[in-house]
Each structure stands twice: as C-alpha cells, then as structure tokens.
C-alpha cells in the first residue's frame, strides 16, 4: 500500500493533481510504469485495493490533492471512503493509506 502511495505522490508531483481513477487497474494505467513495475494491486487477502482521490482548486490556480487507498481487511468489509474524507471515524478491519501515512 505504501508503494502505491509513493507512485501516486510521484504522479501528483509530476502533474499537480491526484490521478482520477475508478479502480486500481485504471490507476495503474495512469501511473508511470517505472513506479508500478512489480507493484501489487491486491491486498494480503488477494482482493483489489480500493482507491479514490479529490483535487480541490486553490485561489492560486493550483490544487489541494488528497488520495485514499484502502484494503477491506480480513473481514472483507469496506463501506467506502466518505467517513475518512469527512473524518467521522473508521470501522475495524479496514486499512487506509492516505497522503503519505496510514489513517
């Protein structure tokens, strides 16, 4: 998950925005191939990671970019990213990596 985050951060450095993708396969296509060589798009339980991002326009013309990569964990329960974006809590079992660190 950290390697995926590093590849996303490299994309943000290169483009000024977080990549917009609906799933991990789309994300891998957008990321530079040197960052995704040998990168697993599945978690420890063999399920695809979840991904979302947002880019908020700043007054200076740039963007505030945020991204989230998640594993549903061993219990296979993932209820989406909204609670993390709104900072309203987390459920047990989910593992979230966002903007350079685990949530």
C-alpha positions in Angstrom: 0.0 0.0 0.0 2.9 2.4 0.8 4.4 1.7 -2.7 1.1 2.6 -4.3 1.0 5.8 -2.2 4.5 6.6 -3.4 3.6 6.2 -7.0 0.5 8.4 -6.5 2.7 11.1 -4.8 5.1 11.0 -7.8 2.1 11.5 -10.1 1.0 14.5 -8.0 4.5 16.0 -8.2 4.6 15.5 -12.0 1.1 16.7 -12.8 0.0 18.9 -9.9 -3.1 16.7 -9.3 -4.0 13.4 -7.8 -4.9 10.8 -10.5 -8.6 10.3 -11.1 -9.4 6.6 -11.5 -12.4 4.4 -10.8 -10.5 1.3 -9.8 -6.9 0.0 -9.3 -6.5 -1.1 -12.9 -7.4 2.4 -14.2 -5.0 3.8 -11.6 -2.1 1.6 -12.7 -2.6 2.8 -16.3 -2.3 6.4 -15.2 0.8 6.0 -13.0 4.2 6.0 -14.5 5.3 2.5 -15.5 8.6 2.8 -13.6 6.5 3.4 -10.4 4.2 0.4 -11.0 6.7 -2.3 -12.1 6.1 -5.3 -9.8 3.5 -3.3 -7.8 0.7 -5.5 -6.4 -2.7 -4.1 -6.8 -4.1 -6.6 -4.4 -4.1 -6.7 -0.6 -2.7 -9.5 1.6 -6.0 -11.4 1.2 -5.9 -11.3 -2.6 -8.6 -8.7 -3.1 -8.1 -5.5 -5.1 -7.4 -2.3 -3.1 -9.9 0.5 -3.2 -8.9 4.0 -4.4 -10.4 7.4 -4.5 -9.0 11.0 -4.8 -10.1 14.5 -4.9 -8.5 17.7 -6.2 -9.7 21.0 -4.7 -9.0 24.2 -6.6 -6.9 26.8 -4.7 -7.0 30.5 -5.3 -3.5 30.5 -6.7 -4.7 28.2 -9.6 -3.1 25.0 -8.1 -4.9 22.1 -6.4 -5.0 20.6 -2.9 -4.8 16.9 -3.8 -5.9 14.1 -1.5 -6.0 10.4 -2.1 -7.0 7.3 -0.2 -6.0 3.7 -0.8 -7.8 1.0 1.2 -7.9 -2.7 2.0 -11.1 -4.1 3.2 -9.0 -6.3 5.6 -9.5 -9.8 6.6 -13.3 -9.4 7.2 -13.9 -8.2 3.5 -16.0 -5.3 4.7 -15.5 -2.0 3.1 -18.1 0.7 3.4 -16.4 3.4 1.3 -14.2 6.4 1.8 -16.8 9.0 2.8 -16.2 8.6 6.6 -12.4 9.1 6.0 -12.9 12.2 3.8 -15.3 13.7 6.4 -13.2 12.4 9.3 -16.1 10.8 11.1 -14.4 7.6 12.2 -13.4 4.2 11.0 -14.6 0.6 11.2 -12.5 -2.2 12.4 -10.6 -4.3 9.9 -10.2 -1.6 7.2 -6.7 -0.4 6.4 -6.4 3.1 4.9 -3.3 4.8 3.5 -3.8 8.5 2.7 -1.4 11.3 1.7 1.8 9.7 2.9 0.6 7.8 6.0 -1.8 5.3 7.5 -5.1 6.6 8.8 
